[in-house]
Amino acid sequence: MKRILVVDDEDNIRLLYQEELRDAGYEVSLAGNAEEALKIVEENPPDLITLDVKLPGMSGFDFLKELKKNQKDIPVILCSAYGAYKQEFQLWASEAYVVKSADLRELKMTIKEILSN
């Protein structure tokens, strides 16, 4: 079973993603901030990370830079409510950018596509 780490500071988003991704057959870990996520990655690296751009403390972009120093092979999907970041996502070494929505079809399709490669 593929493991996904959901990094988001909003409880409702983390729980929604957890429920939907578990229903889709994934094992899901949750982190509310970048520091917590780095600890999880160090202890038990996931197969994929969904990452909010705006996090308290260390931003999603800073987390991504830190992650890629040691874990270059973990694919990351940036998730944000702000479509403006979409033009810049390639600069941040992520595999995809998904605008947050209550409809998770695009996110699940993107995850499936990345993990099947």
TANOR-V63384 format. One record per run of one state. SS is the DSSP state (A for helix, B for strand, O for the rest). FROM is the first residue (numbers start at 1). TO is the last residue. If there is no record, write none. Layout:
BEGIN
<<SS FROM TO> <SS FROM TO>>
END
This chain:
BEGIN
<<O 1 2> <B 3 7> <O 8 10> <A 11 23> <O 24 26> <B 27 31> <O 32 33> <A 34 43> <O 44 47> <B 48 52> <O 53 59> <A 60 70> <O 71 74> <B 75 80> <O 81 82> <A 83 92> <O 93 95> <B 96 99> <O 100 104> <A 105 116> <O 117 117>>
END
